[in-house]
Amino acid sequence: MLISIVICSYNRASYIGDALTSLYEQSSGLDHFEAIIVDNNSTDNTTEVFNAWRASHPLGNFTYTTETQQGASYARNTGAKLAKGTWLCFMDDDAVATEHYVKNIIRHIQDQPFIVGFGGRIIPKYVPAEPKWMSYYVSSLVGNFDYAPTACAFENGKYPLESNMIVSKAIYDQIGGFNTALPGVVGTLRIGGEGKELFFKIMALGHAIYYDPAICVHHVVEVKKLTSEYMYRVASGIGRGEKTRTKTISQKAYLLKIVEYLFKLSASVLLGIKYALQGTPAKSWPVIQFRIDALKGLLL
């Protein structure tokens, strides 16, 4: 088995079927990968949805398991322990893989046998439509990710996002998997940055991390859920995760991160003014609020 695709699921019964079907219908066929679905304490009918889906899609290797410790890092680590593949691919439960997703992962591995980690493009699928206040900078909070038009190495501290990242199982095991001090979402609290720390650890070992836009998923974004409370939880979770990550390094690293966030807040004010002058004032405040909320998470 070459690839183990791990999908951690929490109350996404409405979307998990589409995610699984997108894998079932891969142009590569079903022989090159397994899919491991880790139910992370869902309270909806995720189990029933999976069972019904599996009954109508009996081919391939699709495994369903549970992880009772809340948090994506715990769930991903559980999936990785069960994985039989030499490569781990992490995809979200509300993502839909494009037709050649697995085929392009295999191609990337074969074309660059020296790599140990890479990621791909994430395209938001707004339901019902992209809100007028959404901008390129704020869209990163809902998973929008398009690093470069062609395959290349990440530079300047950039890295793949969690909903579309691939890593060698050998290097994953070497660094100890995801840091559970950065669990992701736990109840109403978010402590993010688990993917960032994972790849930073790999980079610290001297490895380059790559990006390939052909490895692409569409990520469902329900616009009705993009409330101010939700956006605060995501943005502050980024800051909260950076607080945990940098303090583990040193107090100096934490203080430097505060300076960086203050700079980004200043830049967001200028960007907000630019949006207003360009005739799109609806985009002005959200980009500033994003940086305020992230700073709050970093400081509180």
Steps between C-alpha positions, in 0.01 A plus 500: 500500500648834394262762643284511812245782487391601851174691537416624849131568543302699753130559434523516122240239415367728227833505317698187586322301228616740228856486632500120489338482159764734358762246610300201382482649150871583466649453154786304660265222600469363852814285516747778577354632824301428811271744678478514879209697644548599865180606676604751767196488731237601244154550650316497169429194281850476351523127581169423330596707196829314465336160537240584235768639269717195544212265425456667163876533435640158596831507312838632615647529846293739714535468879289671766631549853452734796716723718337620822768754593371820343719682253618453144858427606386205710277374219769535233752318717252218549447471126874503439551212744256288300650597165658233283631741237851639471347846451238674712253736335275715718173631358203668671158343538337790311750495213447348157803363317531579131490210254877452467586577864659165585656466155670837541626410847657184357653698213649752740654223712648329194630820343674616819606190693709706744204684652343417836210746510282707270154648459262632240238754411176558693209673326212625717155391387274765650143390572296668365749768376810691606401787734577851379717568804734211426848595380808304402659559841198401708426199279801321648285458812260281302772296335574689179853404400674556167871545561636497145387430141751217456664236718780638717657493843342708775705802605497773767343284768202390290359148530199286393165537672356214704213415267732405213841384615709192435795375702723193503390267779864439589570870564159540669589224746851643545370837622222345708199598291277794587560690823189446714575825685368648172183290475298714260136539604399384849142597572474875443874553544747485216876463534627474144830478319549125529586469131739792516694348787510160330659643186730734690638196684560328167668812357720520811638159401619654174217389271324722247119491483334522161181635348316359199181681385391193303440325833173677560191479719186712527411601854135561589435829680148556635462877491225497766756368748746785439376699797720743691526238777618236256755728334628604842541137604702420188716814502565498876576128471785584265642744754440260788686228313792733425517590869529133593748422222735796550502482881615140465799636307584797725361817652693695238325311218166587657587869531617510138169347397315780684705756306419318175127499580504871584664568165238290322223687680645831379521362148138383518387855585672630188348216299156584639541861388606376157186288466285801597670721243456231234123501554475175697452629857330177610843335488667765715404412855515115476867508402577726798283292736687189395827646623345637819355159585825319420688742726250442779560127477874557514481726806221353712 
